Amino acid sequence: MSVIPGPTYRGRFAPSPTGPLHAGSLVAALASWLDARAHGGIWIVRIEDVDTPRCVPGADELILRQLAACGLVSDEPVVRQSRRGTLYQAALDRLIADGVAYPCACSRKDIENALNAAGLGRERHHAAVYPGTCRPERGGLHGREARAWRFRVEPGKLHWTDRRLGPQAQDVATEVGDFVLRRADGLWAYQLAVVVDDAEQGITQIVRGEDLSDNTPRQRLLQQALGLPVPSCLHTPLVMGDNGEKLSKQNGAQALDLAHPLIALNQAAQHLGLPAATGSLPDALSQWVNAWPWRDLAPV
Ligand code: GLU
């Protein structure tokens, strides 16, 4: 395999165990593994099971078996977010102490009403931008009970460079608003958990599906606020379902066929612009490592 020497590369694949791996999630899994191998790095699997109501019992073990059938095995013990609440709480405590996290009493309906009252009715399918009702300078909880914790976003455009998508920009304040760190149901929000784990696991490179790209600026704001290193990122092309949306269980994604992993891997590789590979599974993986196009670890 041709490996680029360089500083320690640590990457991860972080599936949510909401169902088995399918053709779409395999693209992200394969890409993260190939990128790690092409840079002589470490590849770690992290099971993102914080959103427990969405988790399917047994899906974590099934995903690990599917990955193993594809020759993709975590270089370090698999980490499960559901066991890491203490780390997330410590990060939240720090953000509260620094005055950048505040409690929020608003329900979804409250937020919608506040936006409508301000003439800011949101477009269909777009998440509501939190209007800042519970910001401390706006009177805080207004005597209501705290439900969630939010991160305070200051106005300003954040710029970053994605290794595949190129220069990106987002104004989190106007496009997302103060976002949730701990949900009203007590569960940890993805944004906080992912940032804490990436730092705690020493992740230097994030490779994941393009649908997650617009989370990057929120995660960078949290990394800045917590004084954490900022990994660089590469977002992979999405596989679309018949309805033109990202392939998912809801629009007919089939679980990977464990009996024929090379067929599924070849499809995933083709989606990444890699040539069809022949021979054994290890041979195929090695051919794709050699052909991996994103060799430069661009500045973040
Ligand atoms: N758990 C997320 C998902 O399955 C991925 C998180 C990430 O890679 O940052 O969509």
Residues whose N, C-alpha, C, O or C-beta is under 5 A from the ligand:
A	BS01	LIG	A14 P15 S16 E48 V194 R208
